[in-house]
């Protein structure tokens, strides 16, 4: 395979990375602690943890796990939003030789029960806001240890006020009964008096069970080995270093750390380069988010298209000082041209789009960080990564033709936890992961996603990709958000339907249809327009077309 994309690499980015630099994530973590000890590592609600403090607290948590009988390979579930307890528990779990199982805090009781049982988690760290959900299923799970924490528990005196507001004013903590639970601080105190003995950990040991978001079916645990995550981190480091010149990074971490994008790009990647994560606990509170941004001289921010769009639509966002901002990184879903262009206009920086999956930890492709303007592509394959676009017969397609994006590299997962049948569906004998995303590669190796296989709409035999229609509809000034799905049609088999959230209350169905008539060929034009006050999304802000399809079927 000819790696035509290597000629498009920015100066200083290597074609290959050496994953043998580190035996495990624990070794990488401990090396970073020694290198960056007094630097700030994580800041949340005004409280900062230095790398050296994180070292001590993570050691104590890991020692507590071992003292409670959790052996190497035991799974530990973490069910928290962005708060200081997360990195402490995550690094402590890894240092104990255990496996991190990230859990969405907004899961229902049914979803939580499935993930805890599927993973076989023996312990869980959970924010008290969600403890009542755990109470409903605790007896039907293998959990042996429960650690309940509060939002203010690690914030010092300010934390008392935070807890008071959360518990009393907002009534955000439903009553729960978990009699054998301990507090996070109690676990740390007990761990401080215990000994931590990190067992031998190598490349092929399991580090994370990272569950897919369920947007493509039943939630499955992607087995990310230490070498998979190390590879992804070294790929990101190779991409970042030539562009940053070694300056200290301060990144805004609004996407939840339990999500693979934020976990790797923000949390773990900053550990490698000695950067600081500014944790945003509730990014849906856009006014509060913008106020927090005003307190920091941040050099980087990551997010999804909907988050960037929401920020741009808040009147105070444009008043911020963007002079320190070097990079804005978009992923998780397609970055729309209208959003990217407005971002550049407001902040002066280009919105850089990358691409990856839970199954690739999530590194797969990225645009050069010196990109001057929005490119509409997801960039080129990362170092040590091969990408082929293949047809339905699993044969490579010609340059410029659409095909399924297939990825091979050291960052690709080992498979799905206890699901060899599902693993075999996506992992070929040749090592390529079949992503289910349809893309086109140009002569310089840049890839443009045209859609997911299952989201494709077939109109009278013509293939229509929702992303293209959504990009066009978003060009209308009166549109805040939109989503396109295929609906049955007696004449064409399927036709596109667009769901629109208005920015301008005066926007009409006719406005949308006339705009699409101007911008799209006949078979691509939406036949139906439905206005909504909001669109269904995952907890990281990814619009769920599947939910719209299922809603219509139920109706």
N, C-alpha and C positions, 0 to 999 in steps of 0.2 A: 504493500500500500504506500503510495506516495503522499507524504504529508505536505500538501501544497500550501497549507496555512502557515507553515513555519516562516515563510517570507513576509508574512504580515505581522509577525511578532514585534513588539516594541523593542528598541535597543536594550540589551542587558537581560532580556528574559530568555532563560535556557530552554532548549528543546526537551530536556529530561530533568527529572528531579531524583534525588537519591533518598529513598525511604529508609535506608539502613543507617541514617544519621542518629536515629532514636530506636531503641528496642520497644518502647511503649509510650503511651501518652503520659504516664506517671514520670518517666525519665525526662520527657519534654517539659512537663510542668515544673519539676524540681530544678531543672537547668534555668528556666525562666525566673524562678524565685531567686536564685543566686545572682542572676544578671540584673534584675530590676527591683530588688528588695524594697527600696523606699519610694518607688514610684507609685502613684495612685493606680489601682487596678479596676475597682468598681465604685461608682457613686450612685446612691439612691436617696432621694428626698433630702439632700443636703448632707448625708453621711457618706464618708469615703473610707474604703478599705484599701490599705496599701498591700502590695504583693506579699510583704513579710507577714502582715496580719492575716491575710488569706491563708498563707502557709500554716500558721499555728492553728487556726480554726478548722481548716480542712483536715489537718492531722488529728485533731481531737474528735472530729466526727467519724473519721475512718476507724479510729481506735474504739469508739463506742460501738460501731457495727461489729467489729471483731469480738469485743467483750460480750456482746449479746449473741454470739454463736454463728454469725453469718460468715460462711466460708468463701474461699475463692470461687467466683462464678455465680454467687447468689445474686438475684436480681433485686434492685432497690428502686421503687417507683418514686418519682418526684412530681408532685402535683401543685405547682405554684405559678403565679405570674412573675414578672420581673421584679425581684427583690434580692437583697444581699444574701438571704438564706440559700438561694439557688446555687450560685457558684461554690459556696462553702460545702453544701451537701453533694454537689456533683463531683468536685475534685476529691472530697473525702471518700466518696463511694469508690472511685477509681483507685485511690491509694490503698484501699482495703482489699483490692483485687476483685471487687464486685462489679456488677453490670448495671449501668444506668438505664432505667426505663422511663422515658419522658411521657407524662400524661397531661392532656389538655385539661386545665382546671374547670372548664365549662362543660365537661362531660356530664351526661345524665347518669343516673344510677346504673342503667342497663349498659351503657358504653364503658363505664368504669369497671363494672364487674367483668365484662368481656376481656378488657385489657389486662387487668390484674390476674385473672385466671389463665389467660392465654400465655402470659409471660412467666407465670409462676412466681411472681414477686413475693418476697418474704418480709419486706419492710416497705413502709411508705412515709414520705414527708409531705404533709398536706397543709395548706393554708386553712385556718379555722373557718373562713367564709364558706368552704366547701365540705367541711367535716360532716355535715348532716347527710350529704350524699353518700359518703363512705359508710356512715352508720347503717344505711339501708341495706348494704350488701356485704358488710364486713364478715358476717357469719358464713357466707358462701364463698369465701376466698381463702387462699393459703397464707394470708398475712399473719406474721407472728409478732411484728413490732410496728407500732404506729407513733409517729412524731407529729404533733400538731403545733403549728407556729402561727403567729399573728403578724399582720403587716408591719407593725411597729417594733417587733421584738428585738431587732438588731440596730435600732436607730437611737439608742440612748434615751435621754430625757424627752426628746421630741417624739419618740415612739409612744410614750404614754398618751400624749395628745392625739397622735394619729389613731391609736387604738380606741380612744374615747369617742372620736368622731365616727369611726367605722362602726363601732358596736352600738352606740347610743343614738347618734344623730341620724345616720343613714340606715341604721338597722340592717346592715349588710351581712350580719352573722346569724343565720338561723340557729335555733337551739339544737344541740347535739349531745349524744351520750356515748362516749368512747372511754369507758372507765380505766382501761389499762394504758391509755395514751400518755406520753411524756411530752413536755415542752421541748422546743429546739434548744433553748439555753440549758435545760437540765441535761439533755444528751451531751452537749458540748462540755458541761462541767464534769460529768461522769467520765467522758472520754479523756479529759485532761489528766485524770489520775490513772489512766490505763495505758498500756503499751501498744503502739502500732507496729506491726511487722508486715510490711508489704511483701506479699509472696512473689516468686518469680513470675513476671508477666512478659509475654513475647508478642510478636506480630500477629500470630494467629489466635490470640485470646480475644474473646468477645468484650467489647467496650460499651456499646450502646445497643439496645433494642429500640429502634426508632420507628414508631408506628406510622404508617402512611395515613394521610388525612381522611381517607375514606371517600374521596371524591371519585374514585374509580371502582368502588365496590367495598367488600368487607375489609375492615382495617386489619393490616398485616404488619408484623414486626420485621423490619429490615435488619438483618444481622450485620452491624458495622463493627468490624474487627479493629484492633488498635492500628494495624497497618493501613486500613482504609482511611481512617480519620487523619492519621499522620500524613498520608499522601495528599489528602485534600488541603491540609494546612500548609504543607510545603509548596503546593501548587499556588495557593493564594499568596504566600510569601514571595515566591518567585515573580508573581505578577505585580505585587505592590512595591517591592523594594526599589526597583529602578526609578519608579515614579515619585516615591516619597523622599528619596535622598537621605533616609535614616532619621527624619524628623519624628518627634513623638506624636502618635496619633491619639485623637480624642474622638470616639465614635458615639453617635446617638443610637441607642439600642431601644427601639420602640417595638419591633416585632418580638414576640415572646421567645425567651431563650429555649423553651421546650421544642420550638420549631427548628428543623434542621438548618434552615438558612441563617437564622439569628445565632443558633448554637455554634455553628462553624465559622461563618464570616465575621461575626462580632465577638462572641465570648472567647472561643478557642483561638481564633486568629490573633486577637489582641494580646493573648497570653504569649504567643510566639514572638511578637514584635515589640512587646512592652508597652502596649497602648492602654488607654483607659476607656471603659464602657460607662456611659451615662445611661442608667437604667430608667426607662419610662414604664411605670407600672400600669397606667391606664391610658393608652394612646387614643382611645375613643373619645376621651375628654379633650377635644381639640383646643379649646381656649386654655385649659390648664397645661396642655402639652406646649403650646406656643409660649406661655409664660416661663416654663422650665427651660426652653431653648434659649431664651433671652439671658439666662444666668451663665451660660457656658460659651467658651470660645472653641467650638467643635470644628474638627478638620474633616470629618467624614460623617455620613448618615446613610443608613440602609433602610429599605422599605419596599413595599409593593405599590403598584400603580394607584390603588384606591387611597392609600395613606398619603402619597405625594399630592394627589388630587385634593384631598380634604384639607391639607395644610395650605395649599395655594388658594383655596376658597375661603380662608379665614382672613379678615381684613388686617389683622396685626402681624401676620406672617411676613409680609413684604417689608415691614419696618425693622426686621432683625438685621444684625450686622453679619453679613456673609463673607467678609473679607478673609477669615481664616479657612473657609471651606474649600477643601481641595477636591473631594470626590463625593458624588452621590451615586449610590449603587442600588439598582432596581433588580428585583427577581421575584420568583414565586408565581408570577403571572406576566402576561405581555404588558410591556410599557407602551402606552398609547402615545401617538405622535403629538396630539394636541396637548397632553399633559407634559411631555418632554420639552416641547417648545416653550410652553409657559414657564416651566421650571428654569430653563436657561435665561429667559427674559427677567425673571424675578431674582434669581440667586446669582446669575453670572456663571454658573457651572453647568457642565453637560451631565445629563442623567445617563449614567453608564449601565447598560443592561447586560446581565449575565444569564446563564441558564444551568439548571441542575435539577436533580431529583433527590428525594430521601435516599433512594437506592444508590446514589453516587456521592453521598456524604457532604454536600451536594454538588461538588465541583464537576463541571462538564465543559462549559464554554464561557468565554468572557470577551467583552470588547476591550480594545486597548484603552488604557486610562487617560491617554492624551487625546482622545477623540474630541474633535472640535464641535461636532453637531450630532444630534440624534441620527442614528443610522438605520433604525428599523430592523436591525439584525440582532441576534443574540451573541454575535462575535465569532471567535474561532476556538477550536479545541484547546484545552489547557495543556501544559507540558506533560509529557508521558501519556498522552491520551490519543486514542484513535477513534475517529467517528466515520461511519459509513451510513449513507442513506440507501435504504433497501425497499424493494417492491414487495408485493404480497407473496411472491415465491421465494423471498429471502435472498434475492439477487441485488447487487449494487446497481443503482440507477445512474444515468449519465449526469454530468454537471449541469445544473440548471433545471433538472427534473425533480419533481416532488417525490419524496420517499420517507419511510419511517426512520427516525433518528436512532441509530444503534451505537452504543458507547462501550469502549473497552479501555481499561486502565486500572492502575493499582487502587483507585478510590472506589471501584465498583464493589458493592456489597457481596457477602458470601452467599446470600440467599435469604429467603423468608423463614423466620423462626417456625420450626416444626411443620413446614408446609412444602415438602419437596415437589409436590405436584404444581403448586403455584410458582415455585422457583423455576421449574423446568419450562414454564410458559414464557418466561422473560429472559432467562439466561441460556444462551446457546452454548453448544459444545466448544465453539471457537472463542468463548470468553466475552462475546458481545452481549450487552444488555439491550433488550428491545424496549424502548421507552413508551411507545404508543403515540408519540408526537410526530407530526408530519412536518418535514422541513425541506428547504431547497438550499444547496450550497453553490456559491459562485466560484469563479476562477481563482479568487484570492483566498478561498477557504472560509469565507464568512457564511454563516448559516442564518436563514430567515425561517422562522416557524410560521407555517400556514394554518395549523390547528392540530387538535387531537383527533385520532382516528374516529373515536366514538362521537365526537361533536360535529363531524362532517355532515352536511346536509346535501342530499341528492335531489336536485330539481330537474325533472325530465331527463335524467341521465347525466346531467352536468353536476360536477362537484362544486359545492359552495362552502367556503370556510367562514364561520361566524366571526373570527378575529378581523377579517377584512371589512365586513359590514360594520362591526363595532367601531373600528378606527374611523370610518367615514361618518357615522352618526355622531361620534364624539367631536367632530370638527364643527358641529353646530354650536354657536355660543350659548344657546339656551339649555344645553344638555349637561347635567351633572354626572350621571353614570348611565350605562346601558348594558344590556346583555341580549344576545341573539340565540335563538334555538329553532330547530326545525319542527314544524307542525304538519299533521297530515293534510293532504289536499287531493280532492277527487280527480283533478286534471293532471297535476304535476307529480303526484306521489307525495312530495313534501314541498313546503315553501317556508321561507324565513319569517319569523316573527320577532320583533324587537320590543323589549321591555325597557322603558325609559324613566329615569328619575329626573325631574325638571330642575334646572337652576333658575330659569325664567318662567314664572307662572303663566305668562301669556303664550308660551309655546303650544302649538296645536299639532294634532295628528297630521294635518295637511302640510305643515311646515316640514315635518320629518320626511314624509313621503316625497315631497317635491325635491328636497335636498338629495335624497337617495336616487331619485330619478336623474338628477344632474350628474351624480358621481359614480353610479354603478350601472353596469350592463343589465339588461332586462331580467334575466333569470336570477340575478343576485339581489334584486331589490326586495325589501321586506313587503309582504302583502298585508301584514297586520302590525299595528302599533298599540301597545298598552302602556299607560302611564301608571307608575307606582310611586309610593312615598319612599320606599327603600327596596333594595335587592337582597336576596339571601346570600350570605357570605360565610366562609369559614372564619375561625377566630383570628386568623392573620389577615383577613380582609380580602381573600380571594373569592371572586363572585362564583356562585355555584349554579352553573347552567343546569346541572343534573336536577337540582331541587325544583327549578322552573318546569322542566320536562315532567317530573314526577307529579308535581302539583296539577298540571294540566290533565295527565292521565287519570288522576283521582277524580277530577271534576267530570 
